[in-house]
Amino acid sequence: MTALFCNRAGALGAAIIALSAAASAQVTVGPQVRIDVAGGTAAANETTMASTDFNPLRVVGAWNDWRPSVPPNEIIRMGVAISFNGGATWTDSVLRPPLANQSSVEGDPMTCYDNRTGTLWVGAISFASNGGVYVARMGPTDLGFGPSVMAATTGGADKGWMAAGPRPGLPDTTRVYIAYNQGLLRSDTMGSSWTGPVGYGGGLGFLPRVGPGGQLYICYWDIGTGVRLKRSLNGGDSFTDLPIATRMDVWGVQDGSRFPGTFRVPAMNYLAVDPVDGTLYCVYFDTTNIVNGQRNVDLYFTRSTNQGTSWTTPKVINGDSSPPGDQFWPWIEVDQQQNLHMVFMDSRGFNQNDGIVNGMFNMYYAFSSDKGDTWQEHKLTPAAFNSDNDGLNRPTQFMGDYLGLAVGGNRVYPCYLSSQNGDTDIFTNVVIVTPPCPADLNGDGVIGQADLGQLLSSFGKCSGDIGFDPAADLDGDGCVGQADLGVLLGVFGQSCP
């Protein structure tokens, strides 16, 4: 082992924290489900996913979709899939910008959600001089997305992500944000109209997140060694730029030389905000060390409890193999019970060199119930897949630049690509998180009158109904009814373990 990089917090040893530690909830990972069901054998990558606590059974995914292409002409659209039954079945299509803004390349998909209203959004970029950023909305009772609107019509747009949440100090409002290379876009009309962009400087992979009090945080890569944060406490009118961490290794946007395969791996950064106490969590990947001449890339985790002013020492949070594999492209979310959920790509278990033509990979889901101190991992893919994703053994491959994951109630939906069928398709696995004491609805350690009252206030309501409480849906059928009441009454008066 060549120690060309310093190990943060004992990175490869002690900092690979107790992945088998007991969690406070039961995690059940369902079988793999393909969501680009009408995509055929066309390539697909760069995934995103969204759901809401308002209706956890309604979920949307999006990706770059090559299905309209006729070789050798390459055409890219945004593919969009919708499930109304908690990820059991899906319908999909392509969603385009208005006619005047359409182009041959429409991609870099993004989604966001509003737990207050149950609204979902998808968006993408039309890469042309007449293009820009476009968005479509699906309301809580809609059966699909409405017509897309242009959020910005400037050429040169690149990699946007979006978020929704309350305006500062106004909990009963919703503001939608899009952060991309040209600045910040804002909508106070649920995405029907937009203002901006408000410039904030250079970088790549601007990822907005909204805190419980309307704080706006934008994590980004400075295309150097910086993992950085832009913080706004006034709804995006102005920003404070703050450091999160400094990478030990850095590479260019098109560089994938640290990984098996010949696809690019830009070093973007990923952020999540606790909806209860506002804790910030950042995950990024970095080179820990060099083992037998091969770079070992790991996932690094850090958190902030003071709105990004200071951060804990980054530590490695993934498991690994010997020789070590590479872990990258994480996506992290936090649910209303303050559990952390993450999806990532992993090359562990194969003795393969950096830069070989075809690399072998799996997708993993990780869960933490203690603010990231310990994690448990679950492999999502039924078998490893090859980075030669079109069967042509090309010297230059493209796997996209990121993955996605959504949380709705106690349901988690990782969204990722796999070439297990000979071409890249888009998949999910429905993850169910069951609290150790699910009938303790108010979390006071005793199942009593307060819990009964909370359940009865949602009795007879189903996902999508005003007043539906997903925590009270104890049997997970999407409605609060007699079966749920029976579960609670069966343990009434008991203390939680």
Buried (B, 14 or more C-beta within 10 A) or exposed (E): EEEEBEBBBEBBEEBBBEBEEEBBBEBEBBEBBBBBBBBEBBBBBBBBBBBBBBBBBBBBBBBBBBBEBEEEEEBBBBBBBBBBEBBEEBBBBBBBBEEEBBBBBBBBBBBBBBBBBBBBBBBBBBBBEEBBBBBBBBEBEBEEBEEBBBBBBBEEBEBBBBBBBBBBEEEEBBBBBBBBBBBBBBBBEBBEEBBBBBEBEEBBBBBBBBBBBBBBBBBBBBBEBBBBBBBBBEBBEEBEBBEBBEBBBBBEBEEBEBBBBBBBBBBBBBBBBBBEEBBBBBBBBBBBBBBEEBBBBBBBBBBBBEBBEEBBEBBBBBBBEEBBBBBBBBBBBBBBBBBBBBBBBBBBBBEBEBBEBBBBBBBBBBBBBBBBBBBBBBBBBEEBBBBBBBEEEBEEBBBBBBBBBBBBBBBBBBBBBBBBEEBBBBBBBBBBBEBEBBBBBEEEEBBBEBBBEBBEEBBEBBBBBEEBBBBBBBBBBBBBBEEBBEBBEEBBEEEBE
